[in-house]
């Protein structure tokens, strides 16, 4: 993936998208093949070591720490990798998610669903990733909050951050992403640009049930 590129992983439920993400981030064991990041094999490594290499994850279901404050959630995720500057710190993250700046002393459990998702994304940014993976980042959110999330992802893209996104909002993804891959039973069955995906009703109907 190129800096600032957004790639999506699409497909119907149960086709292997989240499993792929878990394999990339070390949460699942890879049974075959190899996973490379910046030319280096990462399959078989522990999740925290993969995170330190520069892969940040916003997991499905958020998984914030409900008993910690917003500030504590963010600061416990902060990573400075040796030999390089840390572009993402608390001040910069809050510039992208100013609402969290008003909630720094609130516990995670006190946040709305949208605020919890903002916290989950911010926490992943605090790991200073080169690649940010978002698994169903807009699921269960109101239309207004979903729109805010998509707008923020566009701003993050402009910073040069690469992202791998799993989501069901095809229209929003096509406005934002550069490339798309459709997975069916764990295998890539189609790939193409946003224009190609939007213009192919057959692909959308066959693989995405749109």
Secondary structure, DSSP 4 states (H G I P E B T S, - for coil): --TT-EEEEE-STTSSHHHHHHHHTTSS---SS--EETTEE-TTS-HHHHHHHTEEEE-TT----TTSBHHHHHHTT----TTS-----HHHHHHH-HHHHT-TTSBGGGS-HHHHHHHHHHHHHTT--SEEEEESTTTT--HHHHHHHHHHHHHHHHTT-EEEEE-S-HHHHHHH-SEEEEEETTEEEEEE-HHHHHH-HHHHHHHH--
